[in-house]
Amino acid sequence: MSDEKNNNPIITEKPAAGKGKGSYLMALEKAKEDRKVKLWHSRLSFTKKGHALMQDKLFSEAAVVYEKYLKILELVFECKGGQLTPEHFKESARTAELSVVTSVYWDLLRIYDTSDAYGDRQRKVANQLGLFAPLTPLFPDLLKKAQVFQRQCRHPEIVKSFIAKATKERPRCFIATSAFESAQAIEVQTLRHFRDTHLKKSNLGRKFIILYYKYSPKIACALDKHDYLKRPVRRALRFLIKCVS
């Protein structure tokens, strides 16, 4: 049976005589998966509408639309409200969604800053933004925007908590990730592979890794603040990759 209004398949009949319970459960599971697929495809209309509302400065309406978008994701991944994580998007076909989720959380962070009544919501969004942003190419530019926003917003302590968490959650190939502006860049993956297959297997290599993790976050932050430094660093890292390959 189908619910024509919502166009979502809903199984209501119990298994008829002669039909096994297994077939009934399989039909329920298929209906559930079909609904997830439809929800996943519907999400794009919400993000587009949300961005349009932001441009028209209809912030309250944009917040409602964005919240519906996040709710769709929670239904698709079967997680509780406010508990989306980057792990939910680990499939290669869905990793691009990380940037979309990040932009939605960033808009909500600014919208919720407009009223003290949204303080709790803003804190939750700041926490989620801190999880997602470091894993996207948006991170360097978003970090700069957050630092500017912190100086003029109503709740600078919440924005500061996002910056602190995002910096802490930064992927561990700090310098390469910052230079190539993506944790998924082929150069970053190559350097990680070299670290895991060569450096970790020698005493000298492990000592180098320890020193790298100690000092590289500060260097990565400097790169994020000064874009003109990224080009020469990219050249140096590509040269290094040729040497180790």
C-alpha positions as CSV (number, residue, x, y, z in Angstrom):
1,M,0.0,0.0,0.0
2,S,1.3,3.5,-0.7
3,D,0.6,6.8,1.0
4,E,-0.3,8.9,-2.1
5,K,0.0,12.2,-0.3
6,N,3.6,11.7,0.8
7,N,4.5,9.4,-2.0
8,N,6.3,7.1,0.4
9,P,5.7,3.4,0.4
10,I,4.2,2.2,3.6
11,I,3.6,-1.5,4.3
12,T,0.5,-2.0,6.5
13,E,-0.8,-5.5,5.6
14,K,0.3,-8.5,7.7
15,P,1.7,-11.4,5.7
16,A,-1.0,-13.4,4.0
17,A,-1.5,-17.1,4.5
18,G,1.3,-19.0,2.7
19,K,3.7,-16.1,2.8
20,G,6.6,-16.3,5.2
21,K,7.4,-13.7,7.8
22,G,10.8,-13.2,6.1
23,S,9.2,-11.9,3.0
24,Y,7.1,-9.4,5.0
25,L,10.2,-8.2,6.8
26,M,12.1,-7.8,3.5
27,A,9.2,-5.7,2.1
28,L,9.3,-3.5,5.2
29,E,13.1,-3.1,4.9
30,K,12.8,-2.2,1.2
31,A,10.1,0.4,1.9
32,K,12.3,1.9,4.5
33,E,15.3,2.1,2.2
34,D,13.1,3.6,-0.6
35,R,12.0,6.3,1.8
36,K,15.6,7.0,2.7
37,V,16.5,7.4,-0.9
38,K,13.7,9.8,-1.5
39,L,14.6,11.8,1.6
40,W,18.3,12.0,0.4
41,H,17.3,13.4,-3.0
42,S,14.9,15.9,-1.4
43,R,17.6,17.5,0.7
44,L,19.0,19.6,-2.1
45,S,15.8,21.7,-2.4
46,F,16.2,22.7,1.2
47,T,19.8,23.8,1.0
48,K,19.1,25.9,-2.2
49,K,16.1,27.5,-0.5
50,G,18.0,28.2,2.6
51,H,20.8,29.9,0.7
52,A,18.3,32.0,-1.2
53,L,16.6,33.1,2.0
54,M,20.0,34.1,3.5
55,Q,20.7,36.3,0.5
56,D,17.3,38.0,1.0
57,K,18.2,38.4,4.7
58,L,15.2,36.3,5.8
59,F,17.2,34.7,8.5
60,S,14.4,33.2,10.6
61,E,12.9,31.5,7.6
62,A,16.3,30.3,6.5
63,A,16.9,28.7,9.9
64,V,13.7,26.7,9.7
65,V,14.6,25.4,6.2
66,Y,18.1,24.5,7.4
67,E,16.8,22.7,10.4
68,K,14.6,20.7,8.1
69,Y,17.6,19.8,6.0
70,L,19.5,18.5,9.0
71,K,16.4,16.6,10.1
72,I,16.4,14.8,6.8
73,L,20.0,13.8,7.2
74,E,19.3,12.5,10.7
75,L,16.4,10.4,9.4
76,V,18.5,9.0,6.5
77,F,21.4,8.0,8.9
78,E,19.0,7.1,11.7
79,C,20.7,9.2,14.3
80,K,19.3,11.3,17.1
81,G,18.8,15.1,16.8
82,G,22.1,17.0,16.8
83,Q,24.3,13.9,16.6
84,L,25.4,13.9,13.0
85,T,29.1,13.1,12.6
86,P,31.5,13.1,9.6
87,E,31.5,9.3,9.9
88,H,28.0,9.2,8.6
89,F,29.4,10.6,5.3
90,K,32.3,8.2,4.9
91,E,31.0,6.7,1.7
92,S,32.9,8.3,-1.3
93,A,29.6,9.3,-3.0
94,R,28.6,11.3,0.1
95,T,31.8,12.9,1.3
96,A,31.1,16.0,-0.8
97,E,28.1,16.6,1.5
98,L,30.5,17.5,4.3
99,S,31.0,20.9,2.7
100,V,27.2,21.4,2.4
101,V,26.7,20.5,6.0
102,T,29.5,22.8,7.1
103,S,28.0,25.8,5.2
104,V,24.6,25.1,6.8
105,Y,26.0,25.0,10.3
106,W,28.0,28.2,9.6
107,D,24.8,30.0,8.5
108,L,22.9,28.7,11.6
109,L,25.8,29.8,13.9
110,R,25.3,33.4,12.6
111,I,21.5,33.3,12.6
112,Y,21.4,32.0,16.2
113,D,23.7,34.8,17.3
114,T,21.0,37.4,16.6
115,S,19.1,36.5,19.8
116,D,20.0,35.4,23.4
117,A,17.1,33.0,23.2
118,Y,19.0,30.9,20.8
119,G,22.1,30.5,23.0
120,D,21.8,26.7,23.5
121,R,21.1,26.1,19.8
122,Q,24.1,28.2,18.9
123,R,26.4,26.2,21.2
124,K,25.2,23.0,19.7
125,V,25.8,24.3,16.2
126,A,29.2,25.5,17.1
127,N,30.1,22.1,18.4
128,Q,28.9,20.4,15.2
129,L,30.7,23.0,13.0
130,G,33.9,22.2,14.9
131,L,33.5,18.6,13.8
132,F,32.8,19.1,10.2
133,A,34.6,22.2,9.1
134,P,38.2,20.9,9.5
135,L,37.5,18.1,7.0
136,T,36.4,20.4,4.2
137,P,38.2,22.7,1.7
138,L,36.1,25.5,3.3
139,F,38.1,25.4,6.5
140,P,40.8,28.0,5.8
141,D,38.4,30.6,4.6
142,L,35.8,29.8,7.3
143,L,38.4,30.1,10.0
144,K,39.2,33.7,8.8
145,K,35.5,34.5,8.7
146,A,35.0,33.2,12.2
147,Q,37.8,35.2,13.6
148,V,36.3,38.4,12.1
149,F,32.8,37.4,13.2
150,Q,34.1,36.8,16.8
151,R,35.0,40.5,17.1
152,Q,31.5,41.7,16.2
153,C,29.0,39.1,17.3
154,R,26.8,39.0,20.4
155,H,28.3,35.8,21.7
156,P,32.0,35.8,21.0
157,E,32.7,33.0,23.6
158,I,30.6,30.6,21.5
159,V,32.4,31.5,18.3
160,K,35.7,31.1,20.1
161,S,34.7,27.6,21.2
162,F,34.1,26.7,17.6
163,I,37.5,28.0,16.6
164,A,39.2,26.1,19.4
165,K,37.4,22.8,18.6
166,A,37.9,23.1,14.9
167,T,41.7,23.7,15.4
168,K,41.9,20.7,17.7
169,E,40.0,18.5,15.3
170,R,42.2,19.5,12.3
171,P,43.3,16.4,10.4
172,R,46.7,15.3,11.4
173,C,48.6,15.9,8.1
174,F,48.4,19.5,9.3
175,I,50.7,21.3,6.9
176,A,49.8,19.4,3.8
177,T,46.1,19.6,4.5
178,S,46.4,23.4,4.9
179,A,48.6,23.9,1.9
180,F,46.3,21.9,-0.5
181,E,43.1,23.0,1.4
182,S,41.6,19.5,1.5
183,A,42.2,16.4,3.6
184,Q,41.2,14.4,0.5
185,A,43.9,15.9,-1.8
186,I,46.0,13.2,-3.6
187,E,49.2,14.8,-2.2
188,V,47.9,14.6,1.4
189,Q,46.9,10.9,0.9
190,T,50.4,10.2,-0.6
191,L,52.2,11.7,2.4
192,R,49.9,9.9,4.8
193,H,50.7,6.6,3.0
194,F,54.4,7.3,3.3
195,R,54.1,8.1,7.0
196,D,52.2,4.9,7.7
197,T,54.2,2.5,5.5
198,H,57.7,3.9,6.0
199,L,58.2,6.5,8.8
200,K,56.3,4.5,11.5
201,K,58.4,1.4,10.9
202,S,61.7,3.0,12.0
203,N,62.8,4.6,15.2
204,L,64.1,7.7,13.5
205,G,60.8,8.0,11.5
206,R,58.7,7.8,14.7
207,K,60.8,10.5,16.3
208,F,60.2,12.7,13.3
209,I,56.4,12.1,13.5
210,I,56.4,13.1,17.1
211,L,58.3,16.4,16.3
212,Y,56.0,17.0,13.3
213,Y,52.8,16.7,15.4
214,K,54.4,19.0,18.0
215,Y,55.2,21.9,15.7
216,S,53.1,21.5,12.5
217,P,49.7,22.8,13.9
218,K,51.2,26.2,14.5
219,I,52.7,26.2,10.9
220,A,49.3,25.1,9.5
221,C,47.5,27.9,11.3
222,A,50.1,30.4,9.9
223,L,49.3,29.0,6.4
224,D,45.6,29.4,7.0
225,K,46.1,33.0,7.9
226,H,48.5,33.9,5.0
227,D,47.4,32.4,1.7
228,Y,50.4,33.7,-0.1
229,L,52.6,31.1,1.7
230,K,50.6,28.1,0.5
231,R,51.9,28.1,-3.1
232,P,55.6,27.7,-2.2
233,V,54.7,25.2,0.4
234,R,52.8,23.2,-2.2
235,R,55.8,23.2,-4.5
236,A,58.1,22.0,-1.7
237,L,55.7,19.2,-0.7
238,R,55.3,18.1,-4.4
239,F,59.1,18.0,-4.6
240,L,59.3,15.9,-1.4
241,I,56.7,13.5,-2.8
242,K,58.8,13.0,-5.9
243,C,61.8,12.2,-3.7
244,V,60.0,9.7,-1.5
245,S,58.2,8.0,-4.4
